Amino acid sequence: MTTVRLPDGCKGLDLQDGAKYTASRPGGTVDVEPAHARAIQRGWYGQSGTMRGGPQFSFGTRDGRQCVPCKRTWNVWSEVCPRCGLPTGAPAAAGSAA
């Protein structure tokens, strides 16, 4: 099964082959069969970015580097703050990201 996030206000999907998927709340997620996820991705909703039928990925690290003036934690490889340009401090402990 593949998780698909529905657009805001959408309560479910009624597909052309008769399959129906209902979310627990409007704008929630539904688990669909892999073939349906591929069809969503190839269709208008997937091409326009309205819905995604595929694996979800995130990018980042557990630790980060602190910028004290901005009060912000950046990625661990950011030696210079992207916001103010000052050097960032030593890596922050896991879980203290802002």
KERO-10725 format. One record per atom (N, C-alpha, C): residue number from 0; residue in one letter; atom name; x, y, z. Coordinates in pm, whole numbers, always signed. Layout:
(site NUM, A, CA, (X, Y, Z))
...
END
This chain:
(site 0, M, N, (+84, -119, +0))
(site 0, M, CA, (+0, +0, +0))
(site 0, M, C, (+88, +125, +0))
(site 1, T, N, (+38, +227, -62))
(site 1, T, CA, (+107, +355, -71))
(site 1, T, C, (+18, +463, -11))
(site 2, T, N, (+75, +550, +70))
(site 2, T, CA, (+0, +658, +132))
(site 2, T, C, (-6, +777, +37))
(site 3, V, N, (-126, +830, +16))
(site 3, V, CA, (-148, +947, -69))
(site 3, V, C, (-211, +1056, +16))
(site 4, R, N, (-152, +1174, +15))
(site 4, R, CA, (-210, +1288, +88))
(site 4, R, C, (-311, +1356, -3))
(site 5, L, N, (-431, +1377, +51))
(site 5, L, CA, (-538, +1438, -27))
(site 5, L, C, (-532, +1590, -17))
(site 6, P, N, (-586, +1660, -117))
(site 6, P, CA, (-591, +1807, -111))
(site 6, P, C, (-681, +1853, +4))
(site 7, D, N, (-662, +1976, +51))
(site 7, D, CA, (-745, +2032, +157))
(site 7, D, C, (-893, +2020, +121))
(site 8, G, N, (-974, +1973, +215))
(site 8, G, CA, (-1118, +1961, +194))
(site 8, G, C, (-1162, +1832, +128))
(site 9, C, N, (-1071, +1758, +69))
(site 9, C, CA, (-1104, +1633, +0))
(site 9, C, C, (-1118, +1522, +103))
(site 10, K, N, (-1228, +1446, +95))
(site 10, K, CA, (-1255, +1341, +192))
(site 10, K, C, (-1221, +1201, +142))
(site 11, G, N, (-1193, +1187, +13))
(site 11, G, CA, (-1161, +1055, -38))
(site 11, G, C, (-1145, +1053, -189))
(site 12, L, N, (-1124, +933, -242))
(site 12, L, CA, (-1104, +914, -385))
(site 12, L, C, (-1203, +810, -437))
(site 13, D, N, (-1268, +839, -549))
(site 13, D, CA, (-1349, +742, -623))
(site 13, D, C, (-1280, +726, -757))
(site 14, L, N, (-1219, +611, -779))
(site 14, L, CA, (-1140, +590, -900))
(site 14, L, C, (-1225, +530, -1012))
(site 15, Q, N, (-1173, +541, -1134))
(site 15, Q, CA, (-1244, +499, -1253))
(site 15, Q, C, (-1278, +351, -1253))
(site 16, D, N, (-1197, +269, -1190))
(site 16, D, CA, (-1223, +124, -1188))
(site 16, D, C, (-1321, +84, -1077))
(site 17, G, N, (-1377, +183, -1006))
(site 17, G, CA, (-1475, +155, -902))
(site 17, G, C, (-1418, +151, -761))
(site 18, A, N, (-1288, +156, -747))
(site 18, A, CA, (-1226, +154, -614))
(site 18, A, C, (-1256, +285, -542))
(site 19, K, N, (-1282, +275, -412))
(site 19, K, CA, (-1309, +394, -330))
(site 19, K, C, (-1217, +392, -210))
(site 20, Y, N, (-1159, +507, -181))
(site 20, Y, CA, (-1073, +525, -64))
(site 20, Y, C, (-1126, +644, +14))
(site 21, T, N, (-1146, +628, +144))
(site 21, T, CA, (-1201, +734, +228))
(site 21, T, C, (-1101, +769, +338))
(site 22, A, N, (-1076, +898, +356))
(site 22, A, CA, (-986, +946, +462))
(site 22, A, C, (-1063, +964, +591))
(site 23, S, N, (-992, +964, +702))
(site 23, S, CA, (-1056, +983, +832))
(site 23, S, C, (-1099, +1128, +854))
(site 24, R, N, (-1041, +1221, +777))
(site 24, R, CA, (-1077, +1362, +787))
(site 24, R, C, (-1048, +1430, +654))
(site 25, P, N, (-1114, +1541, +623))
(site 25, P, CA, (-1085, +1613, +499))
(site 25, P, C, (-939, +1656, +492))
(site 26, G, N, (-876, +1635, +380))
(site 26, G, CA, (-737, +1672, +361))
(site 26, G, C, (-640, +1574, +423))
(site 27, G, N, (-689, +1458, +464))
(site 27, G, CA, (-605, +1357, +529))
(site 27, G, C, (-530, +1271, +428))
(site 28, T, N, (-501, +1149, +468))
(site 28, T, CA, (-429, +1057, +383))
(site 28, T, C, (-510, +929, +366))
(site 29, V, N, (-486, +861, +255))
(site 29, V, CA, (-546, +730, +230))
(site 29, V, C, (-436, +636, +182))
(site 30, D, N, (-450, +509, +213))
(site 30, D, CA, (-359, +407, +164))
(site 30, D, C, (-421, +343, +41))
(site 31, V, N, (-350, +351, -72))
(site 31, V, CA, (-401, +299, -198))
(site 31, V, C, (-311, +187, -249))
(site 32, E, N, (-366, +106, -336))
(site 32, E, CA, (-289, -1, -401))
(site 32, E, C, (-180, +62, -488))
(site 33, P, N, (-66, -7, -505))
(site 33, P, CA, (+42, +47, -587))
(site 33, P, C, (+0, +87, -729))
(site 34, A, N, (-88, +9, -791))
(site 34, A, CA, (-133, +42, -927))
(site 34, A, C, (-211, +173, -927))
(site 35, H, N, (-292, +195, -825))
(site 35, H, CA, (-367, +321, -817))
(site 35, H, C, (-272, +439, -789))
(site 36, A, N, (-171, +416, -707))
(site 36, A, CA, (-73, +522, -680))
(site 36, A, C, (-1, +563, -808))
(site 37, R, N, (+35, +465, -891))
(site 37, R, CA, (+100, +498, -1019))
(site 37, R, C, (+6, +576, -1110))
(site 38, A, N, (-122, +538, -1112))
(site 38, A, CA, (-219, +609, -1195))
(site 38, A, C, (-237, +754, -1148))
(site 39, I, N, (-239, +774, -1016))
(site 39, I, CA, (-250, +910, -962))
(site 39, I, C, (-128, +992, -1002))
(site 40, Q, N, (-10, +932, -990))
(site 40, Q, CA, (+115, +1002, -1023))
(site 40, Q, C, (+120, +1041, -1170))
(site 41, R, N, (+69, +954, -1260))
(site 41, R, CA, (+72, +981, -1404))
(site 41, R, C, (-38, +1077, -1448))
(site 42, G, N, (-146, +1086, -1371))
(site 42, G, CA, (-260, +1170, -1409))
(site 42, G, C, (-236, +1317, -1378))
(site 43, W, N, (-340, +1397, -1402))
(site 43, W, CA, (-332, +1540, -1383))
(site 43, W, C, (-299, +1576, -1239))
(site 44, Y, N, (-362, +1506, -1143))
(site 44, Y, CA, (-339, +1538, -1001))
(site 44, Y, C, (-193, +1519, -963))
(site 45, G, N, (-132, +1414, -1011))
(site 45, G, CA, (+9, +1389, -981))
(site 45, G, C, (+101, +1484, -1056))
(site 46, Q, N, (+72, +1510, -1183))
(site 46, Q, CA, (+155, +1597, -1265))
(site 46, Q, C, (+151, +1742, -1214))
(site 47, S, N, (+37, +1784, -1161))
(site 47, S, CA, (+25, +1922, -1113))
(site 47, S, C, (+73, +1937, -968))
(site 48, G, N, (+100, +1825, -900))
(site 48, G, CA, (+145, +1831, -762))
(site 48, G, C, (+31, +1839, -662))
(site 49, T, N, (-94, +1825, -710))
(site 49, T, CA, (-208, +1831, -619))
(site 49, T, C, (-209, +1712, -525))
(site 50, M, N, (-176, +1594, -577))
(site 50, M, CA, (-166, +1472, -495))
(site 50, M, C, (-40, +1398, -536))
(site 51, R, N, (+15, +1324, -441))
(site 51, R, CA, (+132, +1243, -469))
(site 51, R, C, (+101, +1098, -435))
(site 52, G, N, (+132, +1010, -527))
(site 52, G, CA, (+116, +868, -501))
(site 52, G, C, (+250, +801, -511))
(site 53, G, N, (+326, +807, -409))
(site 53, G, CA, (+459, +747, -411))
(site 53, G, C, (+526, +762, -278))
(site 54, P, N, (+647, +712, -267))
(site 54, P, CA, (+718, +722, -139))
(site 54, P, C, (+748, +867, -104))
(site 55, Q, N, (+750, +893, +26))
(site 55, Q, CA, (+781, +1027, +73))
(site 55, Q, C, (+918, +1027, +137))
(site 56, F, N, (+996, +1128, +108))
(site 56, F, CA, (+1130, +1138, +160))
(site 56, F, C, (+1147, +1270, +233))
(site 57, S, N, (+1234, +1272, +331))
(site 57, S, CA, (+1271, +1398, +395))
(site 57, S, C, (+1422, +1412, +386))
(site 58, F, N, (+1469, +1532, +402))
(site 58, F, CA, (+1610, +1560, +385))
(site 58, F, C, (+1658, +1639, +506))
(site 59, G, N, (+1764, +1595, +566))
(site 59, G, CA, (+1817, +1668, +680))
(site 59, G, C, (+1897, +1575, +769))
(site 60, T, N, (+1940, +1627, +881))
(site 60, T, CA, (+2018, +1549, +977))
(site 60, T, C, (+1961, +1569, +1115))
(site 61, R, N, (+1998, +1481, +1207))
(site 61, R, CA, (+1951, +1494, +1345))
(site 61, R, C, (+2018, +1614, +1413))
(site 62, D, N, (+2146, +1632, +1391))
(site 62, D, CA, (+2220, +1741, +1454))
(site 62, D, C, (+2218, +1865, +1364))
(site 63, G, N, (+2257, +1976, +1420))
(site 63, G, CA, (+2262, +2100, +1343))
(site 63, G, C, (+2364, +2193, +1400))
(site 64, R, N, (+2387, +2305, +1332))
(site 64, R, CA, (+2480, +2406, +1379))
(site 64, R, C, (+2400, +2531, +1411))
(site 65, Q, N, (+2430, +2592, +1526))
(site 65, Q, CA, (+2355, +2705, +1577))
(site 65, Q, C, (+2405, +2838, +1522))
(site 66, C, N, (+2310, +2924, +1487))
(site 66, C, CA, (+2339, +3066, +1460))
(site 66, C, C, (+2277, +3141, +1576))
(site 67, V, N, (+2359, +3193, +1666))
(site 67, V, CA, (+2309, +3259, +1786))
(site 67, V, C, (+2234, +3388, +1752))
(site 68, P, N, (+2284, +3477, +1665))
(site 68, P, CA, (+2210, +3599, +1636))
(site 68, P, C, (+2072, +3574, +1574))
(site 69, C, N, (+2061, +3473, +1489))
(site 69, C, CA, (+1932, +3443, +1425))
(site 69, C, C, (+1844, +3351, +1511))
(site 70, K, N, (+1904, +3293, +1616))
(site 70, K, CA, (+1833, +3197, +1700))
(site 70, K, C, (+1775, +3084, +1616))
(site 71, R, N, (+1861, +3026, +1533))
(site 71, R, CA, (+1818, +2925, +1437))
(site 71, R, C, (+1919, +2813, +1430))
(site 72, T, N, (+1872, +2691, +1408))
(site 72, T, CA, (+1958, +2575, +1388))
(site 72, T, C, (+1955, +2537, +1241))
(site 73, W, N, (+2073, +2529, +1179))
(site 73, W, CA, (+2085, +2493, +1038))
(site 73, W, C, (+2140, +2351, +1027))
(site 74, N, N, (+2148, +2299, +905))
(site 74, N, CA, (+2204, +2166, +884))
(site 74, N, C, (+2348, +2161, +934))
(site 75, V, N, (+2391, +2041, +972))
(site 75, V, CA, (+2522, +2024, +1035))
(site 75, V, C, (+2637, +2067, +943))
(site 76, W, N, (+2617, +2063, +812))
(site 76, W, CA, (+2724, +2103, +720))
(site 76, W, C, (+2724, +2252, +689))
(site 77, S, N, (+2630, +2329, +744))
(site 77, S, CA, (+2625, +2474, +720))
(site 77, S, C, (+2720, +2545, +816))
(site 78, E, N, (+2839, +2573, +767))
(site 78, E, CA, (+2938, +2642, +851))
(site 78, E, C, (+2913, +2792, +857))
(site 79, V, N, (+2833, +2844, +764))
(site 79, V, CA, (+2795, +2985, +761))
(site 79, V, C, (+2643, +2992, +758))
(site 80, C, N, (+2586, +3081, +836))
(site 80, C, CA, (+2441, +3097, +841))
(site 80, C, C, (+2389, +3147, +707))
(site 81, P, N, (+2294, +3076, +645))
(site 81, P, CA, (+2238, +3121, +517))
(site 81, P, C, (+2158, +3251, +529))
(site 82, R, N, (+2114, +3284, +650))
(site 82, R, CA, (+2031, +3404, +669))
(site 82, R, C, (+2116, +3529, +688))
(site 83, C, N, (+2213, +3524, +782))
(site 83, C, CA, (+2289, +3646, +814))
(site 83, C, C, (+2434, +3643, +766))
(site 84, G, N, (+2485, +3525, +729))
(site 84, G, CA, (+2621, +3515, +678))
(site 84, G, C, (+2729, +3499, +783))
(site 85, L, N, (+2692, +3497, +911))
(site 85, L, CA, (+2791, +3478, +1018))
(site 85, L, C, (+2821, +3329, +1035))
(site 86, P, N, (+2938, +3298, +1090))
(site 86, P, CA, (+2971, +3157, +1113))
(site 86, P, C, (+2874, +3094, +1214))
(site 87, T, N, (+2841, +2967, +1191))
(site 87, T, CA, (+2755, +2895, +1285))
(site 87, T, C, (+2840, +2829, +1391))
(site 88, G, N, (+2778, +2801, +1506))
(site 88, G, CA, (+2848, +2740, +1618))
(site 88, G, C, (+2857, +2590, +1606))
(site 89, A, N, (+2912, +2528, +1709))
(site 89, A, CA, (+2930, +2383, +1713))
(site 89, A, C, (+2796, +2313, +1695))
(site 90, P, N, (+2800, +2190, +1645))
(site 90, P, CA, (+2675, +2116, +1627))
(site 90, P, C, (+2592, +2112, +1755))
(site 91, A, N, (+2462, +2135, +1738))
(site 91, A, CA, (+2370, +2131, +1852))
(site 91, A, C, (+2334, +1987, +1882))
(site 92, A, N, (+2290, +1963, +2004))
(site 92, A, CA, (+2249, +1828, +2043))
(site 92, A, C, (+2124, +1789, +1968))
(site 93, A, N, (+2105, +1657, +1945))
(site 93, A, CA, (+1988, +1605, +1874))
(site 93, A, C, (+1860, +1646, +1946))
(site 94, G, N, (+1761, +1685, +1867))
(site 94, G, CA, (+1632, +1720, +1925))
(site 94, G, C, (+1619, +1865, +1966))
(site 95, S, N, (+1722, +1948, +1950))
(site 95, S, CA, (+1711, +2088, +1991))
(site 95, S, C, (+1693, +2180, +1873))
(site 96, A, N, (+1654, +2127, +1756))
(site 96, A, CA, (+1636, +2209, +1636))
(site 96, A, C, (+1520, +2305, +1656))
(site 97, A, N, (+1536, +2427, +1601))
(site 97, A, CA, (+1432, +2530, +1615))
(site 97, A, C, (+1331, +2519, +1505))
END
